[in-house]
Amino acid sequence: MSRTPSSRQHAANVLGALSLAIADRMNTAVEAIAALGPSAPAALAAMHEFLDGTSVTQLSSVLGLTHSGTVRLVDRLVAQGLAERVGAQDGRAVSVVLTQDGRSTAEQILRAREQSLASALSALPPDEIDNLAAALDAMLTAVTQSRAEDRATRTTDRPQPWLCRLCDFAACGRSEGNCPVNNANTTSTSRGR
């Protein structure tokens, strides 16, 4: 016996299918540029946008990888000439920084990501884009707050990757205070989460 789905059920199902289709298209595009595994594009984009000169520990947190997995990823980035390890003057810390080739590759990744996402948006007339953006901001805010609650009550050590690990910070308006993830995290932190 078939049932008629509610509008919410239909929207959730279609959103799930669309999310997978967009993620598949985007991942295929960005992984073709940095053919070093699925985490390399996010590592390069994150270091380009907000994390250059980071520690392996911080990069591990952003990517949601184990420390050893991040060390192996950094090894691959260094071997390809996309990043380098730079020791601190005191010799106790090592930072990972992008090389010029790494910056160029990260910029290619961000362009490929943008093109993948723009192709999905091309189905909408221009006057519907603002409404979609507002709805997506609201949904992303809710997801971010839920993740913050999960982190606060988490009993596992499984890393949770950052939502912004592959973002274009200029496009999200982070510096103007328009990033829904940053705003939700700021709100969650101020509430003690």
C-alpha positions, 0 to 999 in steps of 0.5 A: 500500500503506497502512502502519500508523503507530506510536503516535508517528507518529500522536501527532505527526500529531494534535498537528500538526493540533491545533496548527494548529487551536488556533493558527488559532482563537486567531489569529482571536480575537486579531487581531479585537481588534487589527485591525492585522495578525498581529503586533499582538496579540503586541506588545500582549500582550508589552508588557502582560506583560513588555515595556512601556517597551521599545525597538523593537529589543527588541520586534523581537527578541521578535516575530521581525520586522525592525527596519523591520517593527517600526517600521511596527507601532509606527507603527500602534499609535501611530496607533490610540492603543494605544501611544506613543513616549516619549523618554529625558531624554538624547534618545538613546533612545525607548521604546514604552509602552502607553496605557490603551487599549493596556492594555485591548486587551492584556487583551482579547487575553489573555482571547480567547486564554484562551477559545480555549485553554479551549475546546480543553481542554474536551474533557478530563475534569478529572482528565486536565488535570494529566497533559496539563499535565505532558506539555505542559511536557515538550514545551515544555521540549524545544522551548525547548532545541532553539531555544536550540541552533539560536540558538547555531549559527545562521548566518542573521540571520533573527529567531526570535520568542520563544515567550512573546510572547503568553503570560499570565505569571500563568497560566504561573506564571513568578513562581513558577518554573513556566514551562517556557520560562523554566526551559529558557532558564535551564538553557540559558544556564547551560550556555553556550547 
